Amino acid sequence: MSDNSTIRVVPFTKDDYTPADHSGPPLFTWREYYRFPNDLLHTLRRHGTVGPMGEMNILDNWEASEGAWQVETSDPDFFVVADMWNEHDRWNRVEASPWLVNTTPLYELIAMVWKCPGWCVYLALKQGGLTVLGDRVLCDGDLFANAASIADLGQRCALSRPNAAGRKM
């Protein structure tokens, strides 16, 4: 993996992330797709509850795998969207409160994605979003305006937590 000093944090632009071309043949199978969110669940589980669906057992066929798939929790800290949208887009969406994301899960997600070239994770964090790739993080939204490093992203997420009075700290 890239060393931490070479992980770029930049605003989201089409120059830094180009969506997959949908005109060609499929880029992966359902088995290949579900291995990625399984890894994602495993990575995020160290930082909170994940779900609603748990890891998918990759069995002999889709019907058997889908039939054995179990709900992990109905109200997860990290809502990992489980749907395979198509056979071209290599990404997973995760919805979470930003204060659950600090530098540790960000570095772990970067390491996870680095092992899967062409894949990414989009963290939808209410006041902004982070597209995590193996060598960079693309940020969008007010929370991440002018962010320059992973440490900066983690600090902004931590400071977004409301205190008991309902105000940001």
JOHU-V777749 format. One record per residue. N is the residue number from 1. RES is the residue in three letters. PSI is psi in radians with two decimals (none if undefined). Layout:
N_RES_PSI / N_RES_PSI
//
This chain:
1_MET_2.69 / 2_SER_2.56 / 3_ASP_2.72 / 4_ASN_-0.48 / 5_SER_-0.27 / 6_THR_0.06 / 7_ILE_1.98 / 8_ARG_2.47 / 9_VAL_2.00 / 10_VAL_2.73 / 11_PRO_2.57 / 12_PHE_2.18 / 13_THR_2.78 / 14_LYS_-0.37 / 15_ASP_-0.50 / 16_ASP_-0.25 / 17_TYR_2.02 / 18_THR_2.17 / 19_PRO_2.74 / 20_ALA_2.61 / 21_ASP_2.11 / 22_HIS_0.04 / 23_SER_-0.30 / 24_GLY_-2.96 / 25_PRO_2.87 / 26_PRO_2.53 / 27_LEU_-0.23 / 28_PHE_2.87 / 29_THR_3.00 / 30_TRP_-0.60 / 31_ARG_-0.81 / 32_GLU_-0.71 / 33_TYR_-0.90 / 34_TYR_-0.27 / 35_ARG_-0.61 / 36_PHE_-0.93 / 37_PRO_-0.49 / 38_ASN_-0.79 / 39_ASP_-0.68 / 40_LEU_-0.80 / 41_LEU_-0.77 / 42_HIS_-0.74 / 43_THR_-0.82 / 44_LEU_-0.43 / 45_ARG_-0.46 / 46_ARG_-0.22 / 47_HIS_0.04 / 48_GLY_-3.07 / 49_THR_2.63 / 50_VAL_2.74 / 51_GLY_-2.76 / 52_PRO_-0.56 / 53_MET_2.56 / 54_GLY_-2.92 / 55_GLU_2.50 / 56_MET_2.20 / 57_ASN_2.20 / 58_ILE_1.74 / 59_LEU_-2.88 / 60_ASP_-0.59 / 61_ASN_2.95 / 62_TRP_-0.78 / 63_GLU_-0.77 / 64_ALA_-0.73 / 65_SER_-0.83 / 66_GLU_-0.69 / 67_GLY_-0.51 / 68_ALA_-0.14 / 69_TRP_2.26 / 70_GLN_2.61 / 71_VAL_2.36 / 72_GLU_-0.81 / 73_THR_2.55 / 74_SER_-0.32 / 75_ASP_1.24 / 76_PRO_2.70 / 77_ASP_-0.72 / 78_PHE_1.85 / 79_PHE_1.84 / 80_VAL_1.95 / 81_VAL_2.15 / 82_ALA_-0.17 / 83_ASP_2.40 / 84_MET_1.91 / 85_TRP_-0.72 / 86_ASN_-3.03 / 87_GLU_0.45 / 88_HIS_-0.62 / 89_ASP_2.00 / 90_ARG_1.24 / 91_TRP_2.79 / 92_ASN_2.48 / 93_ARG_2.38 / 94_VAL_2.23 / 95_GLU_2.30 / 96_ALA_2.85 / 97_SER_2.39 / 98_PRO_-0.55 / 99_TRP_-0.17 / 100_LEU_-0.21 / 101_VAL_2.01 / 102_ASN_-2.95 / 103_THR_-0.59 / 104_THR_-0.97 / 105_PRO_-0.54 / 106_LEU_-0.84 / 107_TYR_-0.66 / 108_GLU_-0.67 / 109_LEU_-0.72 / 110_ILE_-0.79 / 111_ALA_-0.72 / 112_MET_-0.83 / 113_VAL_-0.58 / 114_TRP_-0.57 / 115_LYS_-0.13 / 116_CYS_1.30 / 117_PRO_2.39 / 118_GLY_-0.15 / 119_TRP_2.79 / 120_CYS_2.92 / 121_VAL_2.28 / 122_TYR_2.07 / 123_LEU_1.91 / 124_ALA_1.89 / 125_LEU_0.72 / 126_LYS_-1.17 / 127_GLN_0.10 / 128_GLY_3.11 / 129_GLY_2.68 / 130_LEU_2.20 / 131_THR_1.95 / 132_VAL_2.07 / 133_LEU_3.09 / 134_GLY_-0.33 / 135_ASP_0.02 / 136_ARG_2.83 / 137_VAL_2.17 / 138_LEU_2.27 / 139_CYS_2.61 / 140_ASP_2.75 / 141_GLY_2.80 / 142_ASP_-0.64 / 143_LEU_-0.55 / 144_PHE_0.23 / 145_ALA_2.24 / 146_ASN_0.33 / 147_ALA_2.49 / 148_ALA_-0.18 / 149_SER_2.92 / 150_ILE_-0.72 / 151_ALA_-0.71 / 152_ASP_-0.77 / 153_LEU_-0.82 / 154_GLY_-0.71 / 155_GLN_-0.75 / 156_ARG_-0.70 / 157_CYS_-0.80 / 158_ALA_-0.70 / 159_LEU_-0.15 / 160_SER_-0.16 / 161_ARG_2.19 / 162_PRO_2.53 / 163_ASN_-3.04 / 164_ALA_-0.49 / 165_ALA_-0.03 / 166_GLY_0.15 / 167_ARG_2.76 / 168_LYS_2.55 / 169_MET_none
//
